[in-house]
């Protein structure tokens, strides 16, 4: 079961948003499927897909069109439309990732200069039972 806090903003402006199982979307998070800047109508309907077991912490923001499984967006993290999160990634508190890229599996982005490192171990599968819900 995915839990969405009542103060979350989800806007499907450009197309649908598909949210997988066991996600936790905390208050003041924004998930937006928006048209690229300067575009009035898309050539195809873009679908924003969020996998399973992700955590969107307080006031995080995502326009990413594809988010895999077992990711964490910490408080005030921001990921842009042209960023794809694979699996097991952590975007640290206050980090902004906006340049077009695919963030490889188990990557941690942290600090004010957006340093990166790989997790030594694959992160455990997070379920809502593990976080006390």
Secondary structure, 3 states (H helix, E strand, C coil): CCEECCCCEEEECCCCEEECCCCEECCCCEEEECCCCCCCCCCCCCCEEECCCCEECCCCEECCCEECCCCEECCCCEECCCEEECCCCEECCCCEECCCEEECCCEEEECCCCEEEECCCCCCCCCCCCCCC
